[in-house]
């Protein structure tokens, strides 16, 4: 009898433990590089087929009003930290490997969602594009950011030509260091790494962040379409290959039997390259990357939830909301200074409205190199846009509203109604919001100057595959503001 009671007790405690563990959901967060809604079929794209991405919408939640930032770096840092660029300082599209100005992503001051989840017991993984730290200098950058496992394109490293490759013959950084994978296609390496990690950690809560290298230029042929020749053909091939990879991940979730405890998010960091034109809902749309227009920042945003919530919503969300949402879903107290608001209640199907009255995007102008080798913004207050459910305003660098659009009547922003009598109340509303924003945007934190950073011993710079003999002269290509701006363009 005593043995029977002991067995019952053990079963009861085991059941409680498993029940408690099941409350921790998995997170698979997919961030595509440079892809606007005009190239996602479920959002009305007419010149592409994306059946696997469509499946996300058909089995999940479709967000119609999700703001990214207009360029790569501001979007990624806002996403990781839950802070707007005017708070974290990462306003421009400059990454350390390319510009090399001693700037580093300070994970102690700006913890990522991965770090917070890792500290709460999550297994964490990242594969794809980072570009926020220089791995030659900070070999432990991914660990400090909160990732147990990583497989990363380093971003182009000045003076190290092989590092330019992210697609064919990619140059990739792992715990073993950096090297070129001859004859291989980078997106396959990254996606296989993700799927292998999901397989190895299927029995524990995990957070997988997959910032794809697709569909950013250079435009290339893919394993499925080697005959693609023109830029347009290659772009379409890359979008189709993105969809193929999404399909593989969905298939893996099903085969691993973890669909019912996983949130999968699909979005993009900004609009398509301006050199590419797509057709959406019978309208030809030029790519909006680097612009604050809707085609540059109103990103596709699809979520599959464990209980397969299925609906469309006009709820206002932006990239700063992801951080608090993941913590909320994981039932982790948010002790950070994240700017965003959780939209977990939407994902749980309890509402279709967000906690927000407005969303914001910024980060489309250039910067300059100061006399002491620091990157600085041209203006103390950067231009930005804000919108509510109907109206969108543009501000200039003097905190003045310069344009107003009624997005419900004018989704392509063709009629500035700032002088209309009906816009007066709208102006007053947004002026009040703007007055509450800081007068001076934050700057990134710089740990070292160029001289101290690039006069390291050769063997230290070369520890992770960097070029032998790397020095300031052959690593720093942007000695003037004019050269910097030319490269930025």
Buried (B, 14 or more C-beta within 10 A) or exposed (E): EEEEEEEEEEEEEEEEEEEEEEEBBBBBBBBBBBBBBBBBBBBBBEBBEBBBBBBBBEBBBBBBBBBBBBBBBBBBBBBBBBBBBBBBBBBBBBBBBBBBBBBBBBBEEBBBBBBBBBEBEBBBBBBBBBBBBBBBBBBEBBBBBBBBBBBBBBBBBBBBEBBBBBBBBBBBBBEEEBBBBEEBBBBBBBBBBBBBBBEEBBEEBBBBBBBBBBBBBEBBBBEEBEEBEEBBBBBBBBBBBBBBBBBBBBEBBEEBEBBEBBBBBBBBBBBBBBEBEBBBEEEEBBBBBBBBBBBBBBBBBBBBBBEEBBEEBEBBBBBBBBBBBBBBBBEBEBEBEBBBBBBBBBBBBEEEBBBBEBBBBBBBBBBBBEEEBBBBBEBEBBBBBBBBBEBBBBBBBEBEBEBBBBBEEEBEBEEBBBEEEEBEEBBEBBBEBBEEBEEEBBBBBBEBBBEEBBEBEEEEBBBBBBBEEBBBEEBBBBEEBEEBEEEBE
